[in-house]
Amino acid sequence: MAQTKVRMAMVGGGEGAFIGAIHRIAARLDNQIELVAGCFSSKAERSAAMAAQLGISTARCYDSYQQLFAAEAQLPPEQRIEFVTIVTPNHLHFPVAKAALLAGFHVLSDKPATLSLDEALQLQALVQQTGLRYGLTHTYAAYPMALQAKLLVQQGNLGAVRRVAVSYPQGWLANKADSDGSAQAQWRLDPARSGISGCFADIGTHAFQLAEFVSGLEVTELCADLVTVIDGRQLDDDGSALLRFNNGARGTLLASQVCAGMGNGLQISVYGELGSLSWQQEQPDQLIVQLRGQPQQTWQAGTDKAYLAEQVRAWCRTPAGHPEGYLEAFANIYRDFALALRQPTTSNLAAGIEQAVRGMAFVQAAVVSSRQNTAWVSIAGQYTFTG
C-alpha cells in the first residue's frame, strides 16, 4: 500500500519572497510532501492570492499563523498538517515555531532559528518538552560533497584537524543603492526584524555551521571584527573572526555582503596532519582532496561513483557530469525531514535544535567580541545571557 505524502503548511513565502519559492520547489522534488495549507502573508489578500496560485483550498488559506494552527488542530488526524515550514523574516521565526509546537506540529525553519539566543534557548526547551521534530534549513550541509568531506574527516583520512578556513563573500549589498527598494535587503538590515546582526546572522551562521559540520569539531572561542561598510546601515554588512576549536585547532571565518562582483562564494578548507580538503559551493559537485605525498584528487559527485559513501550517493540524483546544486540540497533536507516523520530511527537531519542554539550563540559571541575591540569570547559562555 502506497504511503501517503507528508502534509505541510507554510508561514511566509508570499509574492516576491525569494526563499519561499525555493522551499516549495524543494519540498515537491521527491514527491513525498504535499503543501496543503498556509498563511503566506500578514496581509490576507496577498496570502489568498498566493494560495490561489498554488492551488491551495480557500478553506485552508489562513489570515494569521495563529488561526492556521488552531484550525488545523481541529481537523481529523488524516487531514491536518503534520509540519510547518517557516520562511518569514527572523523576528517571526520564534513565535511561529512556538505556536506550532504548542499546537502539536513539527517545525522546519529557515535560519537563523530565532531573533536572539534567549529565544533559541526557549525554543530548545519547548522542543524537548513536546518531543516534536525541529529542523533548520542549513542548506549547504546538505550538498552531497559537503557530506563526503565530513565523512573523510570523520574517518581519519586527514588525521587530526589543525586548521579550518571558511569564507562566504557575497556582493549583492555592495552599494547603498542595492538595498533601496529591496524588501529582502531592508528587513535583513533592520535590527527589529533581523536581530543584533545583519551579515553575520544572515550568512555568517551558514559559514559557522558548515565549519562545525565538516570538521566534526566545535568552536569554543572566537574574536570577531564586524563592520558596517555602507554609511547609514544599522547592522554589520561585513566581518571576520578567528576561531578556536575544541581539539586545539585554529580557524578563520569571513562573511561579507559587500564584496562587489561576488555571487555566493561559500567555501571551506580543512587542513589535517595527513592532508587537506576543499569544497566550494559554486562548484558543488567537486571535492578537492590533497593527501601528503600523493597527487591532488578531485572527487566527483554522481550516483555512479562507487567511492562515495552510501549516505552521499543517497543524496545524489543524477549521474556524474549532470550538476546538482542549491535546489537539490534544499530537497535533501525536505526528504530527510519527511523520512524522520515517517521513520524516526532513520533520520539524517543536517541541522536541528542544537545547531539552532549554537548558531545564535555564535552570532551573539561575534557581536560581543566586536564591541569589545575583538576580545576573545566563549561560545558556550553566551548561553546564560539574559538581556
VOPAGU-2260 file (C-alpha; in pm, 1 decimal, decimal comma):
REM VOPAGU-2260
SITE   aa  ch    i         X         Y         Z
SITE  MET   A    0       0,0       0,0       0,0
SITE  ALA   A    1     141,9     338,4    -103,0
SITE  GLN   A    2     235,0     567,2     182,2
SITE  THR   A    3      54,0     900,0     197,2
SITE  LYS   A    4     252,0    1216,9     145,3
SITE  VAL   A    5     358,6    1419,3     446,1
SITE  ARG   A    6     124,4    1717,9     476,7
SITE  MET   A    7     291,4    2058,1     507,8
SITE  ALA   A    8     184,3    2415,1     579,2
SITE  MET   A    9     389,7    2726,4     508,6
SITE  VAL   A   10     406,1    3051,1     702,6
SITE  GLY   A   11     552,0    3332,6     491,1
SITE  GLY   A   12     675,7    3291,9     136,9
SITE  GLY   A   13     424,5    3518,1     -33,8
SITE  GLU   A   14     464,0    3704,2    -360,7
SITE  GLY   A   15     813,8    3849,5    -401,9
SITE  ALA   A   16     965,6    3629,5    -130,2
SITE  PHE   A   17    1259,2    3454,0    -298,4
SITE  ILE   A   18    1316,0    3186,4     -36,2
SITE  GLY   A   19     951,7    3074,8     -14,3
SITE  ALA   A   20     953,8    2960,0    -376,9
SITE  ILE   A   21    1281,7    2774,6    -318,8
SITE  HIS   A   22    1130,9    2586,7     -24,4
SITE  ARG   A   23     820,7    2492,1    -222,3
SITE  ILE   A   24    1024,2    2357,5    -514,9
SITE  ALA   A   25    1247,2    2160,5    -277,4
SITE  ALA   A   26     951,5    2013,3     -89,7
SITE  ARG   A   27     797,8    1888,4    -416,8
SITE  LEU   A   28    1110,4    1744,8    -572,7
SITE  ASP   A   29    1097,0    1393,7    -426,8
SITE  ASN   A   30     715,9    1364,9    -432,1
SITE  GLN   A   31     697,5    1284,4     -60,8
SITE  ILE   A   32     549,0    1611,3      69,0
SITE  GLU   A   33     229,9    1797,4     -15,2
SITE  LEU   A   34     168,2    2165,1      61,5
SITE  VAL   A   35    -194,6    2172,8     180,7
SITE  ALA   A   36    -229,9    2490,2     389,1
SITE  GLY   A   37     -64,9    2817,3     471,7
SITE  CYS   A   38     -55,8    3177,2     579,8
SITE  PHE   A   39     165,2    3327,1     310,4
SITE  SER   A   40     148,3    3692,3     413,4
SITE  SER   A   41      45,5    3911,8     704,1
SITE  LYS   A   42    -196,5    4072,7     458,1
SITE  ALA   A   43    -499,0    3849,0     399,0
SITE  GLU   A   44    -549,7    3946,6      35,9
SITE  ARG   A   45    -186,9    3872,6     -53,5
SITE  SER   A   46    -199,9    3540,7     127,6
SITE  ALA   A   47    -517,7    3447,8     -61,1
SITE  ALA   A   48    -360,4    3544,6    -392,6
SITE  MET   A   49     -60,3    3319,2    -328,2
SITE  ALA   A   50    -284,5    3032,4    -216,8
SITE  ALA   A   51    -478,8    3064,6    -541,6
SITE  GLN   A   52    -154,7    3049,8    -743,1
SITE  LEU   A   53     -52,5    2735,4    -556,1
SITE  GLY   A   54    -391,9    2565,8    -580,3
SITE  ILE   A   55    -444,9    2573,3    -203,6
SITE  SER   A   56    -807,7    2548,7     -94,0
SITE  THR   A   57    -960,3    2878,2      24,7
SITE  ALA   A   58   -1066,4    2697,8     341,2
SITE  ARG   A   59    -702,7    2623,9     424,1
SITE  CYS   A   60    -558,5    2964,4     348,0
SITE  TYR   A   61    -547,3    3149,1     678,2
SITE  ASP   A   62    -524,9    3515,8     778,0
SITE  SER   A   63    -271,7    3451,1    1055,8
SITE  TYR   A   64     -43,9    3174,6    1173,4
SITE  GLN   A   65    -242,5    3157,3    1498,4
SITE  GLN   A   66    -559,0    3090,0    1301,4
SITE  LEU   A   67    -376,2    2832,7    1090,5
SITE  PHE   A   68    -263,6    2620,2    1384,9
SITE  ALA   A   69    -593,4    2648,1    1571,9
SITE  ALA   A   70    -799,5    2543,9    1270,1
SITE  GLU   A   71    -565,7    2266,9    1154,5
SITE  ALA   A   72    -557,8    2114,2    1503,2
SITE  GLN   A   73    -934,1    2069,5    1481,3
SITE  LEU   A   74    -920,8    1866,8    1160,3
SITE  PRO   A   75    -916,4    1484,2    1163,1
SITE  PRO   A   76    -562,2    1344,0    1202,9
SITE  GLU   A   77    -558,2    1209,5     847,5
SITE  GLN   A   78    -630,4    1556,6     707,2
SITE  ARG   A   79    -449,9    1807,4     927,2
SITE  ILE   A   80     -97,8    1928,1     855,9
SITE  GLU   A   81     193,6    1736,6    1006,5
SITE  PHE   A   82     457,4    2009,2     997,5
SITE  VAL   A   83     500,8    2375,2     915,9
SITE  THR   A   84     777,8    2541,7     720,4
SITE  ILE   A   85     870,7    2890,8     843,6
SITE  VAL   A   86    1002,0    3127,3     575,1
SITE  THR   A   87     945,8    3466,5     736,9
SITE  PRO   A   88    1190,4    3738,1     845,6
SITE  ASN   A   89    1389,3    3643,3    1156,0
SITE  HIS   A   90    1171,6    3817,3    1414,4
SITE  LEU   A   91     880,3    3581,7    1341,4
SITE  HIS   A   92    1074,1    3253,4    1349,3
SITE  PHE   A   93    1036,5    3201,5    1723,4
SITE  PRO   A   94     670,7    3299,2    1777,1
SITE  VAL   A   95     560,5    3090,3    1478,0
SITE  ALA   A   96     769,7    2789,3    1583,7
SITE  LYS   A   97     644,8    2818,3    1942,2
SITE  ALA   A   98     280,9    2832,7    1833,1
SITE  ALA   A   99     328,1    2534,9    1601,0
SITE  LEU   A  100     492,8    2317,6    1865,9
SITE  LEU   A  101     229,1    2403,3    2125,9
SITE  ALA   A  102     -39,7    2309,0    1873,1
SITE  GLY   A  103     127,1    1971,6    1818,0
SITE  PHE   A  104     300,1    2029,8    1483,8
SITE  HIS   A  105     659,2    1961,0    1381,7
SITE  VAL   A  106     868,4    2256,0    1257,4
SITE  LEU   A  107    1114,0    2310,2     973,6
SITE  SER   A  108    1252,8    2664,1     988,1
SITE  ASP   A  109    1469,1    2885,3     775,1
SITE  LYS   A  110    1782,3    3010,6     951,6
SITE  PRO   A  111    1880,1    3171,9    1180,1
SITE  ALA   A  112    1641,8    2993,9    1414,2
SITE  THR   A  113    1534,6    3297,4    1614,9
SITE  LEU   A  114    1589,8    3668,4    1669,2
SITE  SER   A  115    1808,1    3611,1    1976,3
SITE  LEU   A  116    1990,1    3345,7    2176,5
SITE  ASP   A  117    1736,1    3375,1    2458,8
SITE  GLU   A  118    1461,6    3280,5    2213,7
SITE  ALA   A  119    1669,5    2990,1    2082,2
SITE  LEU   A  120    1712,4    2852,9    2434,0
SITE  GLN   A  121    1338,9    2884,6    2496,4
SITE  LEU   A  122    1274,8    2705,1    2170,1
SITE  GLN   A  123    1514,1    2425,8    2263,6
SITE  ALA   A  124    1328,5    2373,0    2592,4
SITE  LEU   A  125     997,2    2363,0    2407,0
SITE  VAL   A  126    1123,2    2108,5    2152,5
SITE  GLN   A  127    1245,5    1888,1    2435,6
SITE  GLN   A  128     919,9    1932,5    2626,9
SITE  THR   A  129     693,8    1843,9    2332,3
SITE  GLY   A  130     911,9    1571,9    2181,4
SITE  LEU   A  131     831,8    1708,2    1836,3
SITE  ARG   A  132    1074,2    1726,0    1546,8
SITE  TYR   A  133    1257,2    2052,5    1471,9
SITE  GLY   A  134    1478,5    2108,1    1168,5
SITE  LEU   A  135    1680,0    2405,1    1046,0
SITE  THR   A  136    1748,5    2458,7     676,2
SITE  HIS   A  137    2126,1    2491,2     673,5
SITE  THR   A  138    2126,7    2413,8     303,4
SITE  TYR   A  139    2497,3    2387,5     238,1
SITE  ALA   A  140    2547,4    2097,5     478,4
SITE  ALA   A  141    2300,2    1904,3     260,8
SITE  TYR   A  142    2516,3    1908,5     -51,3
SITE  PRO   A  143    2646,2    1555,4    -122,2
SITE  MET   A  144    3011,9    1654,4    -139,2
SITE  ALA   A  145    2991,8    1857,7     180,5
SITE  LEU   A  146    2873,4    1539,3     349,5
SITE  GLN   A  147    3153,0    1341,2     180,6
SITE  ALA   A  148    3402,4    1594,2     315,5
SITE  LYS   A  149    3262,9    1547,7     664,4
SITE  LEU   A  150    3290,5    1169,4     638,0
SITE  LEU   A  151    3651,8    1182,9     515,8
SITE  VAL   A  152    3743,9    1392,3     819,4
SITE  GLN   A  153    3540,3    1168,8    1049,5
SITE  GLN   A  154    3710,1     854,6     916,3
SITE  GLY   A  155    4055,3     997,8     984,6
SITE  ASN   A  156    4171,4    1039,8     624,6
SITE  LEU   A  157    4321,1    1380,0     707,8
SITE  GLY   A  158    4448,8    1282,0    1050,8
SITE  ALA   A  159    4396,3    1528,5    1333,7
SITE  VAL   A  160    4245,2    1855,6    1214,6
SITE  ARG   A  161    4479,6    2150,0    1261,3
SITE  ARG   A  162    4306,9    2438,0    1080,1
SITE  VAL   A  163    3968,7    2524,2     930,1
SITE  ALA   A  164    3915,5    2815,3     691,1
SITE  VAL   A  165    3563,7    2910,2     584,2
SITE  SER   A  166    3459,9    3216,2     387,5
SITE  TYR   A  167    3132,2    3342,9     249,0
SITE  PRO   A  168    3171,2    3653,0      30,4
SITE  GLN   A  169    2868,2    3799,5    -146,2
SITE  GLY   A  170    2831,4    4124,4    -339,0
SITE  TRP   A  171    2458,7    4185,6    -352,2
SITE  LEU   A  172    2472,3    4471,4     -95,9
SITE  ALA   A  173    2799,7    4626,0    -214,2
SITE  ASN   A  174    2644,3    4968,3    -275,7
SITE  LYS   A  175    2395,6    5176,9     -81,3
SITE  ALA   A  176    2150,0    5169,1    -370,0
SITE  ASP   A  177    2144,8    4788,4    -362,6
SITE  SER   A  178    1923,7    4791,0     -54,2
SITE  ASP   A  179    1691,5    5069,3    -171,5
SITE  GLY   A  180    1353,5    4930,8    -267,3
SITE  SER   A  181    1453,7    4571,7    -187,4
SITE  ALA   A  182    1228,6    4414,1      74,0
SITE  GLN   A  183    1474,1    4124,8     109,0
SITE  ALA   A  184    1758,7    4365,2     190,5
SITE  GLN   A  185    1562,1    4602,2     408,5
SITE  TRP   A  186    1444,9    4350,5     666,8
SITE  ARG   A  187    1794,3    4199,0     687,0
SITE  LEU   A  188    1934,3    4543,1     771,2
SITE  ASP   A  189    1663,1    4625,0    1026,2
SITE  PRO   A  190    1750,8    4536,3    1390,3
SITE  ALA   A  191    1382,6    4492,3    1477,3
SITE  ARG   A  192    1343,4    4217,2    1218,8
SITE  SER   A  193    1696,1    4079,6    1180,2
SITE  GLY   A  194    1827,2    4097,2    1538,2
SITE  ILE   A  195    2162,1    4219,0    1667,7
SITE  SER   A  196    2349,0    4130,1    1348,1
SITE  GLY   A  197    2296,6    4164,2     975,6
SITE  CYS   A  198    2555,9    3982,7     765,0
SITE  PHE   A  199    2684,3    3751,5    1039,8
SITE  ALA   A  200    2328,9    3641,2    1126,6
SITE  ASP   A  201    2228,2    3600,8     763,0
SITE  ILE   A  202    2525,4    3419,8     608,7
SITE  GLY   A  203    2783,9    3401,1     888,7
SITE  THR   A  204    2564,2    3139,9    1055,9
SITE  HIS   A  205    2588,5    2927,6     740,1
SITE  ALA   A  206    2968,5    2951,2     743,9
SITE  PHE   A  207    2983,9    2870,7    1115,9
SITE  GLN   A  208    2752,8    2569,1    1085,4
SITE  LEU   A  209    2943,5    2435,1     783,3
SITE  ALA   A  210    3276,6    2469,4     965,9
SITE  GLU   A  211    3149,8    2261,4    1258,0
SITE  PHE   A  212    2962,5    2017,6    1032,9
SITE  VAL   A  213    3256,1    1930,6     806,4
SITE  SER   A  214    3529,9    1937,3    1070,7
SITE  GLY   A  215    3327,9    1745,5    1330,0
SITE  LEU   A  216    3460,5    1992,2    1586,4
SITE  GLU   A  217    3304,0    2266,5    1796,1
SITE  VAL   A  218    3418,0    2626,4    1811,9
SITE  THR   A  219    3490,3    2711,9    2174,8
SITE  GLU   A  220    3604,3    3074,1    2140,5
SITE  LEU   A  221    3620,5    3345,2    1878,9
SITE  CYS   A  222    3735,1    3700,7    1832,7
SITE  ALA   A  223    3541,6    3892,6    1570,9
SITE  ASP   A  224    3559,3    4223,1    1387,3
SITE  LEU   A  225    3218,2    4324,2    1248,4
SITE  VAL   A  226    3184,8    4642,3    1047,2
SITE  THR   A  227    2922,9    4842,8     863,9
SITE  VAL   A  228    3086,5    4940,9     537,1
SITE  ILE   A  229    2796,2    5128,8     381,2
SITE  ASP   A  230    2705,1    5451,4     561,4
SITE  GLY   A  231    2354,1    5466,8     702,2
SITE  ARG   A  232    2310,8    5097,1     768,7
SITE  GLN   A  233    2232,6    4994,9    1125,6
SITE  LEU   A  234    2382,2    4643,7    1118,6
SITE  ASP   A  235    2703,1    4479,5    1003,1
SITE  ASP   A  236    2743,3    4405,3     632,6
SITE  ASP   A  237    3098,1    4265,8     659,2
SITE  GLY   A  238    3305,1    4081,1     917,2
SITE  SER   A  239    3566,1    3822,2    1003,0
SITE  ALA   A  240    3661,7    3612,0    1302,2
SITE  LEU   A  241    3942,7    3399,9    1439,5
SITE  LEU   A  242    3825,2    3066,1    1577,8
SITE  ARG   A  243    3949,7    2820,4    1839,1
SITE  PHE   A  244    3816,5    2464,8    1823,9
SITE  ASN   A  245    3770,2    2210,2    2099,9
SITE  ASN   A  246    4063,8    1992,5    1982,5
SITE  GLY   A  247    4307,2    2285,7    1982,8
SITE  ALA   A  248    4275,4    2357,1    1609,9
SITE  ARG   A  249    4254,6    2714,3    1486,7
SITE  GLY   A  250    4038,1    2866,7    1217,7
SITE  THR   A  251    3921,8    3171,8    1028,6
SITE  LEU   A  252    3574,2    3277,8     921,6
SITE  LEU   A  253    3486,8    3555,3     678,7
SITE  ALA   A  254    3133,7    3667,9     593,2
SITE  SER   A  255    3063,8    3970,0     377,4
SITE  GLN   A  256    2783,7    4105,6     161,4
SITE  VAL   A  257    2981,7    4398,6      19,9
SITE  CYS   A  258    3237,6    4209,1    -192,7
SITE  ALA   A  259    3147,1    4365,4    -527,5
SITE  GLY   A  260    3117,1    4114,0    -809,8
SITE  MET   A  261    3085,4    3808,3    -587,0
SITE  GLY   A  262    2783,6    3580,4    -615,3
SITE  ASN   A  263    2756,4    3313,9    -348,0
SITE  GLY   A  264    3117,8    3229,8    -280,2
SITE  LEU   A  265    3089,4    2999,7      20,8
SITE  GLN   A  266    3394,3    2774,6      51,3
SITE  ILE   A  267    3563,1    2568,6     319,1
SITE  SER   A  268    3906,5    2411,8     360,0
SITE  VAL   A  269    4005,6    2168,8     634,8
SITE  TYR   A  270    4375,4    2106,8     698,6
SITE  GLY   A  271    4493,2    1799,3     889,5
SITE  GLU   A  272    4821,2    1632,6     979,2
SITE  LEU   A  273    4794,8    1390,0     682,7
SITE  GLY   A  274    4624,9    1601,1     420,1
SITE  SER   A  275    4366,0    1863,1     334,2
SITE  LEU   A  276    4036,4    1905,6     153,2
SITE  SER   A  277    3847,8    2194,0      -4,0
SITE  TRP   A  278    3487,4    2241,2    -119,2
SITE  GLN   A  279    3324,7    2536,7    -294,3
SITE  GLN   A  280    2950,5    2593,2    -309,5
SITE  GLU   A  281    2970,4    2739,1    -659,7
SITE  GLN   A  282    3134,1    2414,7    -780,2
SITE  PRO   A  283    2937,0    2180,9    -555,4
SITE  ASP   A  284    2989,9    1855,6    -745,0
SITE  GLN   A  285    3363,3    1855,9    -676,0
SITE  LEU   A  286    3562,1    1792,6    -359,2
SITE  ILE   A  287    3937,8    1855,3    -376,6
SITE  VAL   A  288    4141,3    1613,7    -162,6
SITE  GLN   A  289    4514,6    1660,9    -116,1
SITE  LEU   A  290    4692,6    1391,7      84,1
SITE  ARG   A  291    5056,4    1434,4     171,4
SITE  GLY   A  292    5286,2    1270,6     -84,1
SITE  GLN   A  293    5002,9    1197,4    -329,7
SITE  PRO   A  294    4869,0    1372,6    -639,8
SITE  GLN   A  295    4574,9    1606,5    -594,0
SITE  GLN   A  296    4244,3    1422,9    -622,7
SITE  THR   A  297    3912,9    1557,9    -746,7
SITE  TRP   A  298    3622,3    1361,3    -605,9
SITE  GLN   A  299    3313,4    1392,0    -824,7
SITE  ALA   A  300    2950,9    1365,7    -716,1
SITE  GLY   A  301    2721,3    1130,6    -906,1
SITE  THR   A  302    2510,7     823,2    -844,8
SITE  ASP   A  303    2761,0     600,2   -1027,1
SITE  LYS   A  304    3062,8     684,3    -809,4
SITE  ALA   A  305    3133,4     374,9    -601,1
SITE  TYR   A  306    3399,2     553,5    -394,2
SITE  LEU   A  307    3136,2     782,2    -244,2
SITE  ALA   A  308    2981,1     685,5      88,5
SITE  GLU   A  309    2635,6     527,8      72,0
SITE  GLN   A  310    2486,6     828,8     253,1
SITE  VAL   A  311    2637,9    1058,3      -7,1
SITE  ARG   A  312    2510,4     854,6    -303,3
SITE  ALA   A  313    2162,8     870,2    -148,8
SITE  TRP   A  314    2181,3    1249,7    -173,9
SITE  CYS   A  315    2282,3    1239,9    -543,8
SITE  ARG   A  316    2002,4    1222,7    -800,4
SITE  THR   A  317    2188,3    1226,0   -1132,5
SITE  PRO   A  318    2498,2    1059,1   -1283,2
SITE  ALA   A  319    2830,6    1241,4   -1270,3
SITE  GLY   A  320    2854,1    1533,6   -1509,0
SITE  HIS   A  321    2493,4    1641,3   -1455,5
SITE  PRO   A  322    2540,8    1918,3   -1199,9
SITE  GLU   A  323    2319,1    1933,0    -894,2
SITE  GLY   A  324    2309,8    2227,0    -662,1
SITE  TYR   A  325    2106,3    2456,0    -441,9
SITE  LEU   A  326    1756,8    2322,5    -510,2
SITE  GLU   A  327    1865,2    1961,1    -471,9
SITE  ALA   A  328    2045,2    2036,4    -144,5
SITE  PHE   A  329    1729,8    2201,1     -12,0
SITE  ALA   A  330    1533,5    1898,7    -132,4
SITE  ASN   A  331    1766,5    1666,0      61,2
SITE  ILE   A  332    1665,3    1848,6     378,8
SITE  TYR   A  333    1295,6    1813,0     297,5
SITE  ARG   A  334    1326,4    1447,8     201,7
SITE  ASP   A  335    1515,0    1367,2     520,7
SITE  PHE   A  336    1266,5    1563,9     728,6
SITE  ALA   A  337     975,8    1370,6     574,0
SITE  LEU   A  338    1161,9    1047,1     639,2
SITE  ALA   A  339    1218,1    1149,5    1000,7
SITE  LEU   A  340     842,5    1191,0    1046,5
SITE  ARG   A  341     762,3     855,4     885,9
SITE  GLN   A  342    1062,7     654,1    1010,1
SITE  PRO   A  343    1223,7     840,7    1302,9
SITE  THR   A  344    1506,9     592,6    1353,5
SITE  THR   A  345    1642,5     650,5    1002,0
SITE  SER   A  346    1654,4    1031,0    1000,9
SITE  ASN   A  347    1970,7    1206,1     884,1
SITE  LEU   A  348    1897,8    1572,1     951,4
SITE  ALA   A  349    2190,4    1806,1     886,1
SITE  ALA   A  350    2081,4    2059,8    1148,7
SITE  GLY   A  351    1836,5    2054,4    1438,6
SITE  ILE   A  352    1768,9    2242,4    1758,7
SITE  GLU   A  353    2123,8    2203,5    1892,1
SITE  GLN   A  354    2265,2    2373,0    1582,1
SITE  ALA   A  355    1993,8    2637,3    1614,1
SITE  VAL   A  356    2117,8    2729,3    1961,6
SITE  ARG   A  357    2484,7    2718,6    1863,6
SITE  GLY   A  358    2416,9    2942,2    1565,7
SITE  MET   A  359    2258,1    3209,3    1780,6
SITE  ALA   A  360    2535,8    3176,1    2040,4
SITE  PHE   A  361    2786,1    3230,5    1757,0
SITE  VAL   A  362    2608,6    3548,2    1643,7
SITE  GLN   A  363    2594,1    3686,5    1995,3
SITE  ALA   A  364    2956,6    3599,0    2070,9
SITE  ALA   A  365    3068,6    3769,1    1748,7
SITE  VAL   A  366    2876,7    4087,4    1830,9
SITE  VAL   A  367    3005,2    4093,2    2190,4
SITE  SER   A  368    3363,3    4034,1    2073,4
SITE  SER   A  369    3347,2    4307,7    1811,7
SITE  ARG   A  370    3202,3    4557,3    2060,2
SITE  GLN   A  371    3487,7    4472,8    2297,7
SITE  ASN   A  372    3754,3    4554,5    2038,3
SITE  THR   A  373    3784,2    4195,2    1911,0
SITE  ALA   A  374    3829,1    4033,6    2252,5
SITE  TRP   A  375    3823,1    3654,5    2273,3
SITE  VAL   A  376    3473,3    3541,8    2371,7
SITE  SER   A  377    3346,3    3195,9    2470,2
SITE  ILE   A  378    3063,9    3045,3    2263,6
SITE  ALA   A  379    2925,8    2833,1    2549,2
SITE  GLY   A  380    2960,5    3128,1    2782,8
SITE  GLN   A  381    2685,5    3305,4    2592,1
SITE  TYR   A  382    2420,8    3050,4    2692,3
SITE  THR   A  383    2348,1    3223,4    3020,6
SITE  PHE   A  384    2278,1    3556,4    2850,5
SITE  THR   A  385    1951,8    3710,0    2971,0
SITE  GLY   A  386    1935,1    4062,1    2840,7
